[in-house]
Structure formats: structure tokens, C-alpha cells
């Protein structure tokens, strides 16, 4: 690569996006420190720093790899991760924790393939719809797209991990929308989806009883205040007690009193809201809004359809995760274990987000390259 090309790449790097991402990460580290100060998770903020540093390195690396090469290798990567999702279910290979077998233990590190599959599916879906050449979608095209997403979804649901399974859905929806699905096909799929959901709910073979309880407890958590409704009740108390300005760092009674479950992970937004109030929570949501708008702007200026499909797939996943996690915290959505991107503690989630943003950066940096 010539010095001039390196200069152009450096100039075209989205520094505004990176700045907003790092600001979210800084808030995450401080909140994890505060939320775990008097719990058995104390010190997890240091681990989060290491994940962020690793994510930054991965982001810079992926911003340099031509996304067209990633798309070319997408079928092979897809096959490898299907294999990993399969072997993680095997006792003795897959590591089991909290009733789910989701991880592969690599020395001191727990590797969760299902988180990384999101990026693999974004690339695979972008390749699939780009290869259709923008023509009108046939039912055969749509069924192939469903099969592409459905195979990993079934394997992850088997772990069981309903939350991560649901995060694959917006990738498919974004691909179908940008791929040119028409209104009649959309309505037919909507009816079919409602029938399948109703069947899955009543069959008793797809969803386990505790998963059903989680999906319904948010409607009226007081029906089981010490069971399935406990998490949502404590989260609502934490958010409400924060008031306008919050109670201050390390002063949240629900958080510091260990009433709020896993305040550094799934419910970090509730812990942050209690300590920093409505104003702090609004600022975080505005940061997410600006990040998503910046990504959409980059998708609009992409050099080709695959680039736009990749970025919009990333936008779809991040939007879904933010909406579901925040909705869960304020009692509008069921508890599904979906993390808040860049805020919640977790290596696999942080690394996926940074790598996905690295690919988005790559698309932006190549928007003027023929």
C-alpha cells in the first residue's frame, strides 16, 4: 500500500464515531466499577478494560481488511461457526454455566461462538442478497435466506440461549427489506410468523417453562414478585429511585444493596439510571442514537450494495439489542438476557461490537475506491 493510500485511509477513518464509542466504553467501565464495588464481582471493571483494549485492536485490524475479501470468505467462516455451535453442545467440550451450555473453554478464556455468529451472519446475508443483483425476491430466495439464518438459530436455541437467538432475527429482516421484499410477501411472512410463534408457545417443546415465565412476567411482575417478576421489579425500583439527577456514583441503594440482579451485565442501564438519574440515562441514549445515525450515514455513502448491507445489518443488530435491553430495564420488554452494547460487561459481546464497527469503518474508508 502506498503512503498516499495510507494517508487517505487515515483521513477517512470515522473518528467521530470512534469518539462516541469510546465515551460509551468509559461510562461502562466506571459504572461496572461502581455497581460491583461491594459485590463478589468487584474488579470486573479491570477485565472490561482489557476486553475494550482487545476490541480496539480488532477494530483497527478489521478496518484494514477489505470487506469484499470478508464477503468472499463468508461461506467458509459460516461453516466453521456452524461446526463450533454444534460441538459446544457436546458435554465435555461445551462449558456449562447457569443452566446453559454456551461456551468453549480455551485455557482461562471462555469463548462464546453464538456472539460471533452475529458478525458471520451479517457478512453471509450481505453476500447472499448482493449476489441476487437487486432483482425482485422470489419465495425460493426468501426461503433460502430463512435457512441461512435458521440453522444457527436452532443450534443456539438448543444451548439454550433465547436472547442471542433473537438477535439473529434483525439481520434477516434488514437483508429482506434492503433486498427488495414486497408488501404481499411481507404480510404473508408476518402471518406465518404469528402462527409459528403460537405453535411454539403451545407445543411445550420449543420454549422451556422458565423461558415462558420470563417472556410473560414483565406484563405483571407482581404476580410472582420473588420469582420470575423479581428482576423486573428491582429494576423498576432502581430506575424510579434515581429521579432526575440520580443518587450519585456508588450510592445506589438497589445496586449497592445487592437487590438489583447482575447490575454490571444485563441490568447495567438500571444501575446507571439509579446513580445518574433521568439526565444521565437520557445522555446515554442520545449517544447510542448518534452512533446509529452515524452508521446509517456511512451506509448511505457506501461504494456498493454489499457495503450498505453490511452496515445496515450491524445497525439492525445494535438497534435491536439497545431497544430490548432498555425496554427490559423499564418493564416494557421481557427479560431475555440480551446485553446492552458496549455498556454491559462481557468479552464476547464487547469484541463482537468492536469487530462489527471495524467492518463498518472498512466500508466507509473504501467508499471512494473504484
C-alpha positions in Angstrom: 0.0 0.0 0.0 1.4 3.4 -1.0 2.0 6.2 1.6 -0.7 8.2 -0.3 -3.2 5.3 0.2 -2.3 5.1 3.9 -2.9 8.8 4.3 -6.3 8.5 2.6 -7.3 5.6 4.8 -6.2 7.5 7.9 -8.1 10.6 6.8 -11.3 8.6 6.0 -11.4 6.8 9.4 -14.6 7.8 11.2 -13.0 9.5 14.3 -16.3 11.0 15.4 -17.9 7.5 15.6 -14.8 6.2 17.4 -15.0 9.0 19.9 -18.7 8.3 20.8 -17.9 4.6 21.1 -15.0 5.2 23.5 -17.2 7.6 25.6 -19.8 4.8 26.0 -17.0 2.4 26.9 -15.7 4.9 29.6 -19.1 5.1 31.1 -19.3 1.3 31.1 -16.0 0.9 33.0 -17.0 3.5 35.6 -20.4 2.0 36.1 -19.1 -1.6 36.3 -16.7 -0.3 39.0 -19.4 1.4 40.9 -22.0 -1.4 40.6 -19.6 -4.2 41.7 -17.8 -2.3 44.4 -19.4 -4.2 47.3 -20.2 -7.5 45.4 -18.4 -10.7 44.5 -17.8 -9.2 41.1 -15.5 -6.5 42.3 -12.7 -5.9 39.9 -14.6 -6.7 36.8 -14.1 -3.2 35.5 -10.4 -4.1 35.0 -11.4 -7.1 32.9 -13.7 -4.9 30.9 -10.8 -2.6 30.2 -8.8 -5.5 28.7 -11.8 -6.5 26.5 -12.1 -2.9 25.3 -8.4 -2.8 24.5 -8.6 -6.1 22.6 -11.7 -4.8 20.8 -10.0 -1.7 19.7 -7.1 -3.7 18.3 -9.5 -5.9 16.5 -11.4 -2.9 15.2 -8.3 -1.4 13.7 -7.4 -4.7 12.1 -10.8 -5.3 10.6 -10.9 -1.7 9.3 -7.8 -2.5 7.2 -9.1 -5.8 5.7 -11.0 -5.2 2.5 -14.7 -6.1 3.3 -15.0 -7.7 -0.1 -12.5 -10.3 1.0 -14.5 -11.0 4.1 -17.6 -11.4 2.0 -15.8 -13.8 -0.3 -14.7 -16.0 2.7 -18.2 -15.7 4.4 -19.4 -19.2 3.3 -16.3 -20.8 4.8 -16.5 -18.8 8.0 -20.2 -19.7 8.2 -19.4 -23.4 8.0 -16.7 -23.2 10.7 -19.0 -21.4 13.1 -21.9 -23.9 12.5 -19.4 -26.6 13.4 -18.5 -24.7 16.6 -22.1 -24.2 17.5 -22.6 -27.9 17.1 -19.6 -29.1 19.3 -20.4 -26.6 22.0 -23.5 -28.7 22.8 -21.3 -31.8 23.4 -20.8 -32.4 27.2 -17.1 -32.3 28.0 -16.4 -29.8 25.2 -19.0 -27.2 25.8 -18.7 -25.4 29.1 -22.0 -25.2 31.1 -22.9 -22.4 33.4 -26.2 -21.0 34.7 -28.1 -23.9 33.1 -26.8 -23.3 29.6 -24.0 -24.8 27.5 -22.8 -21.8 25.5 -19.0 -21.6 25.9 -15.9 -23.4 24.8 -13.1 -23.1 27.4 -9.8 -22.1 25.9 -7.5 -22.0 28.9 -8.6 -19.2 31.2 -10.8 -17.7 28.5 -14.4 -18.7 27.8 -15.2 -18.4 24.1 -18.9 -17.9 23.1 -19.4 -18.8 19.4 -23.0 -17.6 19.4 -22.0 -14.0 19.9 -19.5 -14.1 17.0 -22.1 -15.7 14.7 -23.9 -12.4 14.5 -21.0 -10.9 12.6 -20.7 -14.0 10.4 -24.4 -13.8 9.6 -24.2 -10.1 8.7 -21.4 -11.0 6.2 -23.3 -14.0 4.9 -26.6 -12.2 4.5 -24.9 -9.3 2.7 -23.2 -11.7 0.3 -26.4 -13.6 -0.3 -28.6 -10.6 -1.2 -25.8 -8.8 -3.1 -25.5 -11.8 -5.3 -29.2 -11.6 -6.2 -28.3 -8.5 -8.1 -31.2 -6.3 -6.9 -33.8 -8.4 -8.7 -37.3 -9.0 -7.2 -37.2 -11.6 -4.5 -38.9 -14.9 -5.2 -40.3 -17.2 -2.5 -37.3 -19.5 -3.2 -34.9 -16.7 -2.5 -36.7 -15.9 0.8 -36.8 -19.5 1.9 -33.0 -19.8 1.3 -32.5 -16.7 3.4 -34.5 -18.2 6.2 -32.5 -21.4 6.0 -29.2 -19.4 6.2 -30.3 -17.8 9.5 -32.4 -20.7 10.8 -29.6 -23.2 11.1 -27.5 -21.3 13.6 -30.7 -20.1 15.4 -31.8 -23.7 16.1 -28.3 -24.6 17.4 -28.2 -21.6 19.7 -31.8 -22.2 20.9 -30.6 -25.8 21.8 -28.0 -24.4 24.3 -30.5 -22.9 25.4 -29.9 -19.1 24.7 -33.2 -17.5 23.7 -31.7 -13.9 23.9 -28.9 -14.5 21.5 -31.2 -16.4 19.2 -33.5 -13.4 18.9 -30.6 -11.1 17.9 -30.2 -13.0 14.6 -33.7 -12.1 13.5 -33.0 -8.4 12.7 -30.1 -9.4 10.4 -32.6 -11.4 8.3 -35.2 -8.6 8.4 -32.7 -6.0 7.3 -31.5 -8.2 4.5 -35.0 -8.9 3.3 -36.0 -5.2 3.5 -32.9 -4.0 1.6 -33.0 -7.0 -0.7 -36.4 -5.9 -2.1 -39.1 -7.9 -0.4 -42.6 -6.7 -1.5 -45.6 -5.9 0.6 -47.6 -9.1 -0.2 -44.6 -11.3 0.7 -44.1 -9.3 4.0 -47.7 -9.8 5.0 -47.6 -13.5 4.3 -44.4 -13.9 6.3 -46.0 -11.9 9.2 -49.0 -14.2 9.3 -46.7 -17.3 9.1 -44.5 -15.9 11.9 -47.6 -15.4 14.2 -48.7 -19.0 13.5 -45.3 -20.4 14.2 -44.9 -18.4 17.5 -48.3 -19.5 18.6 -47.4 -23.1 17.8 -44.0 -22.9 19.6 -45.7 -21.4 22.6 -48.4 -24.1 23.0 -46.3 -27.1 22.0 -44.2 -27.1 25.1 -41.2 -28.5 23.2 -39.6 -25.3 21.9 -39.7 -23.0 24.9 -38.9 -24.2 28.4 -41.2 -23.2 31.3 -38.7 -20.7 32.8 -38.3 -19.0 29.3 -42.1 -18.7 29.1 -42.2 -17.2 32.6 -39.5 -14.6 31.6 -41.4 -13.7 28.5 -44.7 -13.0 30.4 -43.5 -11.8 33.8 -42.9 -8.2 32.5 -46.6 -7.7 31.9 -47.4 -8.1 35.6 -44.2 -8.8 37.7 -46.2 -8.5 41.0 -47.8 -11.9 40.2 -44.6 -13.6 41.2 -42.5 -10.9 43.0 -39.9 -13.3 44.3 -39.7 -15.5 41.3 -40.0 -14.6 37.6 -41.0 -11.0 38.4 -38.2 -10.3 40.8 -35.7 -8.9 38.3 -38.1 -6.5 36.6 -39.5 -5.3 40.0 -36.0 -4.5 41.3 -35.0 -2.9 38.0 -38.1 -0.6 38.0 -37.4 0.4 41.6 -33.8 1.2 40.7 -34.7 3.3 37.7 -37.5 5.1 39.6 -35.4 5.9 42.6 -32.8 7.6 40.5 -35.1 10.6 40.0 -33.9 13.5 37.8 -30.2 13.6 38.7 -29.6 10.3 40.4 -28.2 9.3 43.8 -24.6 9.6 42.7 -21.8 7.1 41.9 -21.5 4.2 44.5 -24.7 5.5 46.3 -27.5 3.5 44.6 -29.3 1.6 47.3 -30.7 -1.1 44.9 -27.3 -1.5 43.3 -25.1 -1.4 46.4 -27.6 -3.4 48.4 -27.3 -6.3 46.0 -31.1 -6.1 45.3 -30.6 -5.5 41.6 -29.5 -8.7 39.8 -26.3 -8.7 37.8 -26.0 -4.9 37.8 -22.8 -5.0 35.7 -24.2 -7.0 32.9 -27.9 -7.3 31.8 -29.1 -4.6 34.2 -26.3 -2.1 33.9 -28.7 0.5 32.5 -30.8 0.2 35.6 -27.8 0.7 37.8 -26.6 3.7 35.8 -30.1 5.2 35.9 -30.3 4.8 39.7 -26.9 6.5 40.2 -27.2 9.2 37.4 -30.9 9.7 37.1 -33.1 10.6 34.1 -30.5 13.1 32.8 -27.7 10.6 32.8 -29.9 7.9 31.2 -31.0 10.3 28.5 -27.4 11.3 27.7 -26.5 7.6 27.2 -29.5 7.0 24.9 -28.6 10.1 22.9 -25.0 8.7 22.5 -26.5 5.5 21.1 -28.8 7.5 18.8 -25.8 9.5 17.4 -23.8 6.3 16.9 -26.6 4.6 15.0 -27.3 7.7 12.9 -23.6 7.9 12.0 -23.6 4.3 10.9 -26.7 4.9 8.8 -24.9 7.9 7.2 -21.9 5.6 6.4 -24.3 3.0 4.8 -25.8 5.7 2.6 -22.3 6.7 1.3 -21.0 3.1 0.8 -19.5 2.4 -2.6 -21.7 -0.6 -3.3 -24.7 -2.7 -2.2 -22.7 -5.2 -0.1 -21.2 -2.4 1.9 -24.6 -0.9 2.6 -26.0 -4.3 3.5 -23.2 -4.9 6.0 -23.6 -1.6 7.8 -27.3 -1.9 7.9 -27.1 -5.4 9.3 -24.9 -4.0 12.1 -27.3 -1.2 12.7 -30.2 -3.7 12.9 -28.5 -5.8 15.5 -27.3 -2.9 17.6 -30.8 -1.2 17.5 -32.5 -4.4 18.5 -30.1 -5.0 21.4 -30.4 -1.5 22.7 -34.2 -1.4 22.4 -34.7 -4.8 24.0 -32.3 -4.2 26.9 -33.6 -0.7 27.7 -37.1 -1.9 27.3 -36.4 -4.8 29.6 -35.0 -2.5 32.3 -38.0 -0.2 32.3 -40.5 -3.1 32.2 -41.7 -2.7 28.5 -39.9 -5.9 27.3 -39.4 -9.4 28.8 -36.1 -10.4 30.4 -34.1 -12.2 27.7 -30.5 -11.8 28.7 -29.6 -9.5 25.8 -26.7 -7.2 26.8 -26.5 -3.5 26.2 -23.8 -3.0 23.5 -20.5 -1.6 24.9 -22.1 -1.0 28.3 -22.8 -4.5 29.7 -19.8 -6.5 31.0 -18.8 -9.4 28.7 -15.9 -10.2 26.5 -17.7 -11.8 23.6 -20.3 -9.0 23.4 -17.7 -6.3 23.5 -15.4 -8.0 20.9 -18.3 -8.6 18.5 -19.4 -4.9 18.7 -15.9 -3.6 18.1 -15.2 -6.0 15.2 -18.5 -5.2 13.6 -17.7 -1.5 13.9 -14.3 -2.2 12.4 -16.0 -3.7 9.3 -18.3 -0.7 9.1 -15.2 1.6 9.3 -13.7 -0.5 6.4 -16.8 0.2 4.3 -16.5 3.9 5.0 -12.8 4.1 4.2 -13.3 2.4 0.8 -16.3 4.5 -0.3 -14.2 6.4 -2.8 -12.3 3.4 -4.1 -13.3 2.0 -7.5 
